[in-house]
Amino acid sequence: MSAPNDIILFHYPFSPYARRITWYFTLRGIEYAQCVQSPVLPRPDLEALNVSYRRIPVLSIGRDIYCDTRLILRKLEERFPDGRLGATSGEQKAMERLLERWTVDAGVFWRAASLLPSNLPILNDPKFTKDRESFTGRSWDKKDMDRARPESVVHIRDAFELLETTLLADGRDWVLKTEKPTLADIEAIWPFDWLVELQALPPNVISEKQFPKVFAWINRFREALKSARASAPKPVTLKGPEAVNFINNAEFAEQAGRVDENDPLGLKPGAQVQVWPIDSGFSHKDQGQLVTLVPDEVTISKKTKEGKEIHLHAPRWGFRIVEATDGSSRL
């Protein structure tokens, strides 16, 4: 079975990060295939592709495989420029990027994750909690989560307050005062929508009563998604072996880039390097030959279990790149 536009999204439906990508596909009406993964390791499909990267989602376009939603969204904007959701003016681009950093990197999501209700059935699964402890490097014991919850509520309340009293204070429908939701809305809304859906917020502190503009924005976004889904193509679902076979026999989606000779790391083209995220999933490192190293992206070449070359892409922000020496795995 083929993948529309040569795109396969490896994800699981309740991943809040994966929703950033599925929402984008829906709002754009872009056809794609999906390969549903387990929320915990192992993930044999990605292992067959020799992808060590631990996090979800992962996106493949042909034999190019992209890690991290920030890079994935940028690549989709570049690949499908007509009707793109990204900002156009300098001021709007700055806002979009700051919102991305705020929710992904500045602690909003990790505070949101610590508000998972302790009565969720999945938190009673030792396999899941052990997996998440390895993934995040922190305790997922219910007692520890309950102890941390009040402090996280304070931080999330502050995030709601910021949106309520600044960006949404003038009554605009969308973050950039557009007629429809844009990439900036996706960058800003995803952890808040997730918390509301989980009913993870104490209503006496964070609710529609205290933050009517934020909750109205979330409801508008959900209605926009509902409307877009009515006409958007449904994703083609591939089983793991089908997805792996498709990638092994596909072409590359983009040409190899360049290795910046002035890059602070001083790495040379073709060097054996290791690449991994430094905030979560940091014990899973990908090693390969350096193909691209530019200010916003690193790409390495490696081979699948069938011996086919793939290019694995990651952003520079939040990732570490080291030359693969004997001591590199201990860094």
MOJO-V188235 format. One record per backbone hydrogen bond with DSSP energy under -0.5 kcal/mol. CO is the residue of the C=O (numbers start at 1). NH is the residue of the N-H. Records with the same first field share a line. If there is no record, write none. Layout:
CO: NH, NH
This chain:
2: 4
3: 6
4: 7
6: 62
7: 33
8: 10, 60
9: 11, 35
10: 57, 58
11: 37
12: 15
14: 16
15: 19
16: 20
17: 20, 21
18: 21, 22
19: 23
20: 24
21: 25
22: 26
23: 27
24: 28
25: 29, 30
32: 236
33: 9
34: 238
35: 11
43: 46, 47
44: 48
45: 49
46: 51
47: 50
48: 305
50: 52
57: 68
58: 10
59: 66
60: 8
61: 64, 253
63: 65, 311
64: 61
65: 313
66: 59
68: 72
69: 73
70: 74
71: 75
72: 76
73: 77
74: 78
75: 79
76: 80
81: 83, 84
85: 183
89: 93
90: 94
91: 95
92: 96
93: 97
94: 98
95: 99
96: 100
97: 101
98: 102
99: 103
100: 104
101: 105, 106
102: 108
103: 109
107: 111
108: 112
109: 113
110: 114
112: 115
113: 116
117: 120
120: 123
121: 124
122: 125
124: 126
125: 129
126: 130
127: 131
128: 132
129: 133
130: 134
131: 135
132: 136
133: 137
135: 281
141: 145
142: 146
143: 147
144: 148
145: 149
146: 150
148: 152
149: 153
150: 154
151: 155
152: 156
153: 157
154: 158
155: 159
156: 160
157: 161
158: 162
159: 163
160: 164
161: 165
162: 166
163: 168
166: 169
168: 171
174: 177
182: 185, 186
183: 187
184: 188
185: 189
186: 190
189: 192, 193
190: 194
191: 195
192: 196
193: 197
194: 198
195: 199, 200
196: 199
201: 203
202: 205, 206
207: 211
211: 215
212: 216
213: 217
214: 218
215: 219
216: 220
217: 221
218: 222
219: 223
220: 224
221: 225
222: 226
223: 227
224: 228
225: 229
226: 230
227: 231
228: 231, 232
236: 34, 238
239: 243
240: 244
241: 245
242: 246
243: 247
244: 248
245: 249
247: 250
251: 63
258: 260, 293
260: 263
263: 266
268: 271
271: 273, 290
272: 324
273: 288
274: 322
275: 286
276: 320
281: 284
283: 285
286: 275
288: 273
289: 301
290: 270
292: 299
293: 260
294: 297
297: 294
298: 314
299: 291, 292
300: 312
301: 289
302: 310
304: 307
308: 304
310: 302, 312
311: 65, 313
312: 300
313: 67
314: 298
316: 319
318: 278
320: 276
322: 274
323: 325
325: 328
327: 330
328: 331
